[in-house]
Amino acid sequence: AGARLLAARLTAPLTDPMVIAARLDAVQWFLTERDFRELTRQTLRACPDIERALSRLTLDRGVPRDLAAIRDAIMRARELKELLAVGGKSSLPNELHSVCEGFGDNDVLIERLAQSLATDLPLLARDGGFIASGYATDLDEHRMARDESRRLIRDLEKRYSKETGISVLKVKHNNVLGYFVEVTPAHANKMTGPFIHRQTLASSVRFTTVELGHLEAKISRAAERALALELELFGKLVDEVCGQNEA
């Protein structure tokens, strides 16, 4: 963002002597105030590219990490404003004073983004898992239902292994079959009763059960609802960020 601003200023240089003088006053202030200069550099180095993140969000191409970039950028802006205020705004050149005033008050937005976004964010919103636990009660409930069902599937694997006497029996999942019970071909003849054949491969035979199908449907419903809620919250956060930017 700094490189783009510099390029824009070099491409369209100032022509008003008063504006040029005001900018030179700001440059002189930083030359004189060495400590402030170094602290400002450190703060700006830690600032994400807010312009690029805002552009993606505005064009509906944003991802959760763009929201995190906005959060971190406006936090750095607040730090910079507080830093420059230490010396007293009256001592600041007019241009720097205007910059500080332009930062505005984003405390509410910072708090919202800090509370809502998880620590580890996925690359895409559709991957889910970007809203922090505890932010939305209904989302937490659907996640608990999804995770509890997955725990029940692990318990089901243990029970099936005990009932059949097959220690290598596993309950697995893929995008084609969903959840299935897998054993080696040598144990396939033991899979009778509730086990329904699904697929035979060179190294394994796969089965399902009515019980497993019901649990899979429960997981799917909870996961779909959780993702839908996350995407809804993502849209609201994007609207709030874009609305704050327009204001």
Long-range contacts (C-beta under 8 A, 24 or more apart in sequence): 1-47, 1-49, 1-50, 1-51, 1-52, 2-44, 4-51, 22-93, 22-94, 22-95, 23-95, 25-93, 25-94, 25-95, 26-93, 26-95, 26-96, 28-93, 29-92, 29-93, 29-96, 33-87, 36-83, 36-84, 36-87, 39-83, 40-80, 40-83, 40-84, 43-76, 43-79, 43-80, 43-83, 44-76, 44-80, 46-72, 46-76, 47-72, 47-73, 47-76, 47-77, 48-72, 48-73, 49-73, 50-74, 54-241, 54-242, 54-245, 57-238, 57-241, 57-242, 58-242, 58-245, 62-238, 63-122, 63-123, 63-124, 63-125, 64-117, 64-121, 64-122, 64-125, 64-130, 64-234, 65-121, 65-123, 67-113, 67-117, 67-234, 67-237, 67-238, 67-241, 68-113, 68-117, 68-121, 70-113, 70-241, 71-109, 71-110, 71-113, 71-114, 71-117, 74-103, 74-106, 74-109, 74-110, 75-110, 77-103, 77-106, 78-103, 78-106, 78-107, 78-110, 106-244, 109-240, 109-241, 109-244, 112-237, 112-240, 113-237, 113-241, 116-233, 116-237, 125-230, 125-231, 125-234, 126-227, 126-231, 128-223, 128-226, 128-227, 128-230, 129-230, 130-230, 130-234, 131-229, 131-230, 131-233, 131-234, 135-233, 136-229, 136-233, 138-229, 139-226, 139-229, 139-230, 139-233, 142-222, 142-223, 142-225, 142-226, 142-229, 143-222, 143-226, 145-218, 145-222, 146-219, 146-222, 146-223, 146-226, 149-215, 149-218, 149-219, 149-222, 150-219, 152-215, 153-179, 153-212, 153-215, 153-216, 153-219, 156-211, 156-212, 156-215, 157-181, 160-209, 164-190, 164-191, 165-190, 166-190, 171-212, 177-206, 177-208, 178-216, 179-208, 179-212, 179-213, 179-215, 179-216, 180-206, 180-207, 180-208, 180-212, 181-206, 181-207, 181-208, 181-209, 181-212, 182-206, 182-207, 183-207
